[in-house]
């Protein structure tokens, strides 16, 4: 089965780190990688630009994308990998959604930060806005200069307060690639699960019946990010998977008007799956 991967880029080192991760993650798969760059923000920052200057900026972005494509082709050993480039003068996130629909994109892979790489920022603005605005595709965010490891261990935090259906598809696709073990982690906020939570837990078992999974209960530290970080460290987790819905952990981070250092500094790639309401 062919996998279509969207790679938004601002031509930063972090964006290239995400490209390298994607190439290695899908090294044995038949894939098409779509490099995307939007000049919209640069154009918006300058008023009254002439058509000639806009054309020049688009041409320049196209040249950089072609160089990036060539770099990827030279670094990639899989003959079943194809590369395409897309330059847009429209809003990045609207363009992403359009491309996802048009090209049947399976996953977006991007860096956690942009060109600034400010240490006090947990996520760059493009990553935050992509998670907020792109509702039709999972997004895999890769920390800067992350060294690839086969994702044999996947962590999936859940409070068992909702049923998961198609949302688990992206998690399963990653697990299928590497025969990964899925570590389902629950942070104990209650002395025992409610009847609804027990039902959701049973349904999760059914949904993952063909996968190697295990359940893990973590004590409530009062700070969920600390419990998740300890879990990642203790079990050598390679990818953290979260579903973005109201009141979820990832939702609580990205809803902040300014994304500050909240103690959750991602050290491994994390896959954010939009909720299906």
C-alpha positions, 0 to 999 in steps of 0.5 A: 500500500502506498503512503503519501506524506506531506512535509511542510518546510521553512527550510530550517535545520529542524524542518530538514531533521523532520524530513530525515526522520520521515525518510528513515521511518518509511525506508522500506515503504512505497511512498510519495513525499510532498515538500510544501512551502508557503510564501504567504507569511513573508508576503503578508509581512510586507504591504504593497508588494508588486506582482514582480516581487511576489513572482520573484519570491515564488521563484526563489522558493521553488528553487530552494524546494528543488534543491531540497528535493535533490538533497532528499533523493541523494540521501534516500536509498529507496527506489520506491520513494517519489518526491514532489514539490509544492509552492503556495502563496496562500495560507499554509494551513488552508493549503495543507488541508487542501493538499491532504484532500487532493493527494490522499495524504496519510500523515504530515511530518514536520519539526517541533520548532521553526527557524528561531529554535528558541529554547523557551518555546515548546512548539514553533508557531507553525507546529501549533497552528497545524495541530490546531487548524489541520483537522483532516490528517495526523501530524507527526512532530519531530524534535530538532536533531532527533536521532532515528530509532526504530519505533518499537515502543509506542506510548498512548496516554488515555483517560478512557473517557472516550471511544476511539474508532478511526482515530486509532488508524494512524496509530495502527499504521505506525505499529504495523511498520515495525511490529511495535508494542503499544504501551497504553498509559493511564494516569490514575486520577480516580481510585477506580474506573467508572462503568463508562471508562471500563466499557471504553477500556474493553472496546480499546482491547477489542480494537487492538486485539491484533496488536501487541499492547499492554496497559500501564497505570501511573500515579497522579503527580499532579502534573501530567507531563511529568508522569508522561516524561517518566513513562517515556524514560522508563520504558524507552518509548520511541514515539508518543501518540496523542489524540487531540480532543477537548480537555486532552493533554495536547489540547491543554498545551496548544490552547495557550495564547503563547506557548511557553515552556510548560515542562513538557519539552518533547524529547521524542517524536509525537504523533497528534491525531485529530479527533473525529467527532 
